[in-house]
Amino acid sequence: MREIPAERMDGHHMIAIIVIELFIALLFIIMGWIVRFKKVYGLISGFNNRPEEEQKQLIENGYPQKTGSLLLITGIGMIVLLPLNLASFTYATEMVFGFMLILLLGGMIYISKFEVSHKRKRSYLVSSILFFVIVGGIAAITLFSYQGYSLVVKDDSFEVTGMYGKEWNYDSITEIELLEELPETTWKENGVGLPTLSKGHFKVEGYGSSLLLFIQHHSPPYIYIQAGDKPIFINDKDPTVTKKWFSQIEEKIKKGSE
């Protein structure tokens, strides 16, 4: 089994995240500049479908100009926050995308005041509902995702608690090993991927995709379990707890084979 330090994995993830954030930021800046200064208002969703009289009124009110400025400010703000990814700030990615989301949705509420008069109230209402539903929903999912996990050893099975957790029978385990280093994780498919925590479904070099990881980085050792078709990697911040989990599962497997 090829083993690569977690630092290299973090580096690969960091580069990919920065590239994605930079691309989105530049896209906002380019679109905002075109709308604000080149007056290509057709880039605003639904603008060209409005009656000509409404379009003129919106331009007089400053609606498309404010929309272009909002895109520009969002893109510039994201670039300003990019260095957080290089400063070992744990929640840098969440802060950048959170800033983007809150500014865009909040900005749309503000821009509603420049709508044509007979559509202004409806625009306020729709924008406000979208803000609270989207921001509130993402915040709730994020908080739940970041909750801790534990490994519970039972008579015939073991269970990993929390989001992405599952229960496995001991008789499905074909291999278990205690590792001092992790194999390289190449991509997050569905889950939480932070410099300190990986939880959810990931692609791992040499093991395939959709693997379950419950990993506290920089806290070796790590338990590797082959249960069924997909391997599991898990550990605790406390190495003593990780070793205890390993010993308990090994003991259960031995008892089952007697």
Disulfide bonds with the S-S distance in Angstrom:
none
